[in-house]
């Protein structure tokens, strides 16, 4: 009992110190809801900060390792325990602090590096991820290998101390803005297709790398097709074993699907507030009865899903693999995000259909259209449902 009391007291002291530090260091601008993608800090070699407050917030959080609070201190992370990290998340939510950094290095590559990387690779890449100094992109899907990813054709030929990579990838998120890429390549053409895949890392400024933006229905071009023409990749940039990249790929896909699913829990202006602003109140309640019901149902579902995501995250950090659970989270989070966008358009009406250059509510239509891609990226919803049927529900013939 005494040990438990001491532990609780220590955690409560950590909470007080954390709250005080956040109140003193989180700029007021970084406590406002994210309006659009320009409000998100991605970092990189040549970062484009929307404001000085965004830059300061990243710098202060990175100095404490709180961009990745549970990663080891030896690589620049926060070194916090699971309970301390939970307290940090709770206090940030209470003060409405934005995440200081959004990064595929954090959400996807970092966990794979910590699990499969050698010491040199960890020491080289992880501190830069923590500080937001390198922006990463993912080289997985190809024009002929989407849902059947193991059929990929991009090849890496052995040239002694380096590989030479040729081929192309498609749907490379922010490929034209990234500094480095983590990429699946074929290093063997014999045996099962999954057994000839390797996982390599290389600089997007390497000679022979080019990108071509893909314009979406939303008007944005967040994706590119990426081409590799005799790109030299040092063998020291091979992550894990040669021809064993499929194991890493599956591990990373789990984190990617959790990340996409988590979009349903992202902090934006609550629908209820948006509805009050655009529709108004009658007798203290939202004037539109049917919409009031839909918003209440959505906000309850969103809260339940956020709590589920927190639980699954804690379980994963405790060493429990989410496995097929990631497909459930990805599917539900995708549908939740689409519902949010649909309700947002219902709330704003014709005003929400505007397209404009300003980074304001005029971008709601573009954001609504963008959510349609959520059910495709990271594995289509149909693929996720098949995985759930086969590996979770154990349905016959699935």
Buried (B, 14 or more C-beta within 10 A) or exposed (E): EEEEEEEEEEBEEBBEEBBEBBEEBBBEBBBBBBBBBEBBBBBBBEBEBBBEBBBBBBEBBBEBBBBBBBBBEEBBBBBBBBBBBBBBBBBBEEEEBBBBBBBBBBBBBBBBBBEBBEEEBBEBBBBBBBBBBBBBBBBBBBEEBBEEBBEBBBBBEEEEEBBBBBBBBBBBBBBBBBBBBBBBBBBBEEEEBBEBBBBBBBBBEBEEBBBBBBEBEBEBEBBBBBBBEEBBBEBEBBBBEBBBBBBBBEBBBBBBBBBBBBBBBBBBBEBBEBBBEBBEEEEEEBEBEEBBEBBEEBBEBBEEBBEBBBEBBBBBBEEEEBEBBBBBBBBBBBBBBBBBBBBBBBBBEEEBEBEEEEEEBBBBBBBBBBBEBBBBBBBBBEBBBBBBBBBBEEEEEE
